[in-house]
Amino acid sequence: MFACWAILWGGAAEAATCTPPKNPQIVVTTKETPIREDRSRSIAALTKRMAGQGPDGPALGLTYSRLGTEISYAIRAVPGGQGSCVTFDRIDAEITLNLIVYLASELTVGSCIDQEAWRHEQKHVALERKLLPVAKQRVAKALADVAKRAETGATIEAAGNNLQKRARDAVDKVLNAFAAEKKAEQLKYDTIAEYQKLSKACSPDEIRRLLNSN
């Protein structure tokens, strides 16, 4: 997570109350980096990585996702005799979806099995994209809740750092919970019935040759 902040100065009246602004601006945006395709890992390596996730058996592909966040803040600071009061005036957050689609190194590019494995992984990709607005909504709510509170400290820097930590912790908590829920949704695609589609679409000889090569 990357963060930066700017300081706005408040007046003496604000110092007496040390209350956050009534309507701090919360702006959350999302973007996606180009999908990377990686064919460097073997069936054995992908199967090991998938252990305990879905039905047993060789894994021909895997979709890896990561949500990166960048947050910038405009902080209103009010120095006082007993320390400093800071509040959020505006928070901007950008969530970036990073995706890597792994396809086993043993797969022949363009073969029936390769195409079926690719089609299966695209279902995981589609779900990642579908759920991205959910992550955006939850991060926006978490930041809006944090912005309702002020923070005091011995110095403006100390109070500002505490306020930022509260925001970072709130976003981390939301995204960690979201990741667990998303994983459960992704596993709904990794079923025996889904994997059997490959054996119905591709010839037994092609499947046998692949498994014997592993």
Secondary structure as the mmCIF struct_conf table of DSSP 4:
data_model
#
loop_
_struct_conf.conf_type_id
_struct_conf.id
_struct_conf.beg_label_comp_id
_struct_conf.beg_label_asym_id
_struct_conf.beg_label_seq_id
_struct_conf.end_label_comp_id
_struct_conf.end_label_asym_id
_struct_conf.end_label_seq_id
STRN STRN1 PHE A 2 TRP A 9
HELX_RH_AL_P HELX_RH_AL_P1 ALA A 12 THR A 17
BEND BEND1 LYS A 22 ASN A 23
STRN STRN2 GLN A 25 GLU A 32
HELX_LH_PP_P HELX_LH_PP_P1 THR A 33 ILE A 35
STRN STRN3 ARG A 36 ASP A 38
BEND BEND2 ARG A 41 ARG A 41
HELX_RH_AL_P HELX_RH_AL_P2 ILE A 43 ARG A 49
TURN_TY1_P TURN_TY1_P1 MET A 50 GLY A 52
BEND BEND3 GLN A 53 GLY A 57
STRN STRN4 GLY A 61 GLY A 80
TURN_TY1_P TURN_TY1_P2 GLY A 81 GLN A 82
STRN STRN5 GLY A 83 LEU A 103
TURN_TY1_P TURN_TY1_P3 SER A 105 GLU A 106
BEND BEND4 LEU A 107 LEU A 107
HELX_LH_PP_P HELX_LH_PP_P2 THR A 108 THR A 108
TURN_TY1_P TURN_TY1_P4 VAL A 109 GLY A 110
BEND BEND5 SER A 111 SER A 111
HELX_RH_AL_P HELX_RH_AL_P3 CYS A 112 VAL A 146
TURN_TY1_P TURN_TY1_P5 ALA A 147 LYS A 148
STRN STRN6 GLU A 151 GLY A 153
BEND BEND6 ALA A 154 THR A 155
HELX_RH_AL_P HELX_RH_AL_P4 ILE A 156 LEU A 187
TURN_TY1_P TURN_TY1_P6 LYS A 188 TYR A 189
BEND BEND7 ASP A 190 ASP A 190
HELX_RH_AL_P HELX_RH_AL_P5 ILE A 192 ALA A 201
BEND BEND8 CYS A 202 CYS A 202
HELX_RH_AL_P HELX_RH_AL_P6 PRO A 204 SER A 213
#
